[in-house]
Amino acid sequence: MDIVSSGGTPGQGARIMVRGVGTLNNSSPLYIVDGMYMSGIDHINPNDIASIDVLKDASSAAIYGSRAANGVVIVITKEGTNTEGKAIVDISVNVGVSSPSRYLDMLDAAGWAEVTTVAREAIGLAPLEMAQDLSGKEDNDWQKIMLGPALMQNYNASIKGGNKNSTYYTSVGYFNQDGTVKGTNYQRYSIQSKNDYKKGILSAGTNIVLNSIITIRCTLN
């Protein structure tokens, strides 16, 4: 199984390939979250995940039909437990900073003008007008102008409990990640409410997941 990042954009999910690249059209596995078929799990708050199982062999994935040709990823989210009526509250806060690992050594304006002029003269072209007169022009390092440290914030709160007849689990989460490219950002608001009821041979349950995602990306004109 290979797990690779889909890119460096804030909030970018991971690409999971259970059996490698087995088809020219689609190599993504089938995702099953709490018994529901889904195309991906990027929208799920990782703090709400209780377990992840991967089915690779054909015999174990056969019950899912042709959709399981690339494997199956089964995700079970957290649920309430019998706490004899006592509520268990959990709060987590994570804050971090990411930054470019290193900056490349770039030419300054004078160095760029010299290299450009020599290259153009070598092929019989006249120097660029902008490379001849550098007076009054700023000497910018575009890496440091466009890139910089990025703040990441992750806040989660949950409450769970229950008794012998019913259990509940409710959580809220907020994730905010800035990109190392200035002006990029990813925010995710998530709410999950999971309730189970059981009385004798009768059982019922609800599982409500709400999320809102805001993405700001850098565009080049």
Rosetta blueprint (number, residue, H / E / L):
1 M L
2 D E
3 I E
4 V E
5 S E
6 S L
7 G L
8 G L
9 T L
10 P L
11 G L
12 Q L
13 G L
14 A E
15 R E
16 I E
17 M E
18 V L
19 R L
20 G L
21 V L
22 G L
23 T L
24 L L
25 N L
26 N L
27 S L
28 S L
29 P L
30 L E
31 Y E
32 I E
33 V E
34 D L
35 G L
36 M E
37 Y E
38 M E
39 S L
40 G L
41 I L
42 D L
43 H L
44 I L
45 N L
46 P H
47 N H
48 D H
49 I E
50 A E
51 S E
52 I E
53 D E
54 V E
55 L E
56 K L
57 D L
58 A H
59 S H
60 S H
61 A H
62 A H
63 I H
64 Y H
65 G H
66 S H
67 R H
68 A H
69 A L
70 N L
71 G L
72 V E
73 V E
74 I E
75 V E
76 I E
77 T E
78 K L
79 E L
80 G L
81 T L
82 N L
83 T L
84 E L
85 G L
86 K L
87 A L
88 I E
89 V E
90 D E
91 I E
92 S E
93 V E
94 N E
95 V E
96 G E
97 V E
98 S E
99 S L
100 P L
101 S L
102 R L
103 Y L
104 L L
105 D L
106 M L
107 L L
108 D L
109 A H
110 A H
111 G H
112 W H
113 A H
114 E H
115 V H
116 T H
117 T H
118 V H
119 A H
120 R H
121 E H
122 A H
123 I L
124 G L
125 L L
126 A L
127 P L
128 L L
129 E H
130 M H
131 A H
132 Q L
133 D L
134 L L
135 S L
136 G L
137 K L
138 E L
139 D L
140 N L
141 D L
142 W H
143 Q H
144 K H
145 I H
146 M H
147 L E
148 G L
149 P L
150 A E
151 L E
152 M E
153 Q E
154 N E
155 Y E
156 N E
157 A E
158 S E
159 I E
160 K E
161 G E
162 G E
163 N L
164 K L
165 N L
166 S E
167 T E
168 Y E
169 Y E
170 T E
171 S E
172 V E
173 G E
174 Y E
175 F E
176 N E
177 Q E
178 D E
179 G L
180 T L
181 V E
182 K L
183 G L
184 T L
185 N E
186 Y E
187 Q E
188 R E
189 Y E
190 S E
191 I E
192 Q E
193 S E
194 K E
195 N E
196 D E
197 Y E
198 K E
199 K E
200 G L
201 I L
202 L E
203 S E
204 A E
205 G E
206 T E
207 N E
208 I E
209 V E
210 L E
211 N E
212 S E
213 I E
214 I E
215 T E
216 I E
217 R L
218 C L
219 T L
220 L L
221 N L
